Structures are given as C-alpha cells and as structure tokens.
Amino acid sequence: MESSEVISSIVIGIVIGTLGRLVLPGRQCISVLWTIGVGIVAAFVGTGIAADLGVADPKGIGWMEWLVQIGLAAVGVTALERAKAHS
C-alpha cells in the first residue's frame, strides 16, 4: 500500500466513522476522536473484507465496499460505546 493510498484511507475512514455513527439511533457517548479512529479501522478492515469477497475493485463506485465499511464502523461505534458504558 502506497502512502497516498494510506492517506486516502484515513480520509475515507473519517467519513466512514461519521456515517457509521449516523446510522445508529440515538445519541452516542463516545468522542469524535474515537469515532474517527473506529472509522479508520473500519475502512482498512472493510477494504480487506471487500477484497476477499471480490467486490473491492469495481469499474465504477465501490458501493459494496462502502457498505461493508459503514457496517463495520456502526458495529465498532456500538461496541466501543457499550464498553465505555460498562466501565
């Protein structure tokens, strides 16, 4: 992975984290920085999963990859919120 790909993945991760948080109902009790971190991780992991599924490099927009990443971000935000609520 080249440095430009890493930088674009981080930027996309910020968007993914925000979208993952927005699809969840109600207010989340985690900070914006945690949301961004979850989004970055979801972007990297989601790209790997999409590549394994064979949907990472379509000829147009990678909607399936985005859906996997947003779903992972929503799960990550939920898991982190529950972990913080119980501690």
C-alpha positions as CSV (number, residue, x, y, z in Angstrom):
1,M,0.0,0.0,0.0
2,E,1.5,3.3,-1.1
3,S,1.5,6.4,1.1
4,S,-1.2,8.1,-1.0
5,E,-3.5,5.1,-0.5
6,V,-2.9,5.2,3.3
7,I,-3.7,8.9,3.4
8,S,-6.9,8.4,1.3
9,S,-7.9,5.5,3.5
10,I,-7.5,7.7,6.6
11,V,-9.7,10.5,5.0
12,I,-12.2,7.9,3.9
13,G,-12.1,6.4,7.4
14,I,-13.1,9.8,8.8
15,V,-16.2,9.8,6.5
16,I,-16.9,6.1,7.2
17,G,-16.8,6.7,11.0
18,T,-19.2,9.6,10.8
19,L,-21.6,7.7,8.5
20,G,-21.4,4.7,10.9
21,R,-22.3,6.9,13.8
22,L,-25.1,8.5,11.9
23,V,-26.8,5.2,11.0
24,L,-27.2,4.4,14.7
25,P,-30.3,5.6,16.5
26,G,-30.0,7.9,19.5
27,R,-27.0,9.8,21.0
28,Q,-23.7,8.0,21.3
29,C,-21.5,8.7,24.4
30,I,-18.1,8.4,22.7
31,S,-16.0,11.3,21.4
32,V,-15.4,12.4,17.9
33,L,-11.8,11.2,18.0
34,W,-13.0,7.7,18.9
35,T,-15.5,7.8,16.1
36,I,-12.7,8.8,13.7
37,G,-10.5,6.1,15.0
38,V,-13.2,3.5,14.6
39,G,-13.9,4.8,11.1
40,I,-10.2,4.5,10.1
41,V,-10.0,0.9,11.4
42,A,-13.3,0.1,9.6
43,A,-12.0,1.5,6.4
44,F,-8.9,-0.7,6.4
45,V,-10.7,-3.8,7.6
46,G,-13.6,-3.3,5.3
47,T,-11.3,-3.0,2.3
48,G,-9.7,-6.3,3.2
49,I,-13.1,-8.0,3.6
50,A,-14.3,-6.5,0.3
51,A,-11.1,-7.8,-1.4
52,D,-11.8,-11.2,0.0
53,L,-15.3,-11.1,-1.3
54,G,-14.1,-9.9,-4.7
55,V,-16.0,-6.6,-4.6
56,A,-13.1,-4.2,-3.8
57,D,-12.2,-3.1,-7.3
58,P,-15.4,-2.5,-9.4
59,K,-15.4,-0.5,-12.6
60,G,-17.5,2.3,-11.0
61,I,-18.1,3.3,-7.4
62,G,-17.4,0.6,-4.9
63,W,-20.8,0.6,-3.2
64,M,-20.4,-2.8,-1.7
65,E,-17.1,-1.9,-0.2
66,W,-18.6,1.3,1.3
67,L,-21.5,-0.7,2.7
68,V,-19.1,-3.2,4.4
69,Q,-17.0,-0.3,5.8
70,I,-20.0,1.6,7.1
71,G,-21.5,-1.5,8.6
72,L,-18.2,-2.3,10.4
73,A,-18.0,1.3,11.6
74,A,-21.5,1.1,13.0
75,V,-20.6,-2.2,14.8
76,G,-17.4,-0.6,16.1
77,V,-19.1,2.5,17.4
78,T,-21.7,0.4,19.1
79,A,-19.2,-2.0,20.7
80,L,-17.0,0.9,21.9
81,E,-20.0,2.8,23.3
82,R,-21.1,-0.3,25.2
83,A,-17.6,-1.0,26.5
84,K,-17.3,2.6,27.8
85,A,-20.8,2.5,29.4
86,H,-19.8,-0.6,31.4
87,S,-16.5,0.7,32.6
